[in-house]
Amino acid sequence: MKTSDFDYNLPPEFIAQTPTEPRDASRLLVLDRRNDRLEHAHFYDLGKYLRPGDVLVLNQTRVIPARLYGWKIPSGGRIELLLLHPQDNLTWEVLVGGKGLTVGRRVQVEAGPQAEVTAILEGPRRLVRFTEKIEPYLERIGHVPLPPYIHTPLADPERYQTVYAHQPGSAAAPTAGLHFTPALLTSLEKQGIALVQITLHVGLDTFAPVNEANPQEHQIHTEWCQVPSQSAETINHLSQQGGRVIAVGTTSVRSLETAARAQVQARTGRNERLQAYEGATDLFILPGHRFLAVDGMVTNFHLPRSTLIMLVSAFAGRERIMQAYETAKNESYRFYSFGDAMLIL
């Protein structure tokens, strides 16, 4: 297995710069693994491919306005901080933009508190300590960090949030969920499809390419996730009755598979797919992975050489995914965060 096995050519015009309106009018490429068949639909058709008793697993994380601007003290040189992970009440791991951000460098956040660089991490990553908690300032001074391949300003920041986003903490949206509308969710529930929620706070490493020639040498960064006990119980109950577990997004897949592995390692002897889980996950899903919790997934079209295209290839098969992507290009599907969706069953 080589990283180049997950490469493909995508001309820039295929990269969606703005979201489809309304949300569920985006296109849906349905991949049936059992029959090796592709079907073209729209996202509002999702219910046609689901059955009563199926479970949709939604990641309820909310993107925080994590991009901050400011200047160095005393020189006044402009800097940018992108909040990644809190370390304690005052210290955050951040990505920095600007020169000379060495240990001891103080900065002034625009319309916010001061901060000091306390440690240099890999590349542009730093630990910075604010003089007071930064969270109360974010809604007023922070900016939503759109992915680097989106160059069109977003008129409404809420379009980079799912309609069920409730738990602040992500640096990027779980974009497979951006296609849902409240009306579609209500319709699915009336159809007898259960909706359960998990949380995984997405880091910017979602967009990082795998640079190692052998993907197994790639170090995926840790993210925090939670599978609540009520969600686990619903999944266990309905899956025992024949319902399928459909993860919405790769973040939901990783959360469920992390919880399932914790269940196996606990060796409780219970005949269950899942138990509640809360904690870190660094699960890197590559072809050869044995899926324990997921029967299907809703996902977008992912970047070449990314951990995400490797994950969907692990689920559906690399050749099948690459063929599906070529079909999507031939049919003028839109790619990446604001692009169209796939349903893999």
Protein Blocks (a to p, Z undefined) as FASTA:
>chain_A
ZZklmgccddfklpcfbdcddfklpccddddfklopacdddfklmmmmpcehiacdddfb
dcddfbccddddfklpacddddfbdfblmbccdddedehiaghiacddehiacdddfbdc
ehjbccdddfbdfklmmmmmmccdddfklcbdcfblmlmccfkbfbghifbdcfklmmpc
fklmmmmmmnopacddddddddfklmpccfbfblklpccddddddddfklmmmmmmmmmn
opacddehjklmmmmmmmmmmmmmnonopacfbdcdedddfbdcdehiacfkbgbdcddd
ddehiaklmmmmmmnopklmmmmmmmmmmnopaehjllccdddZZ
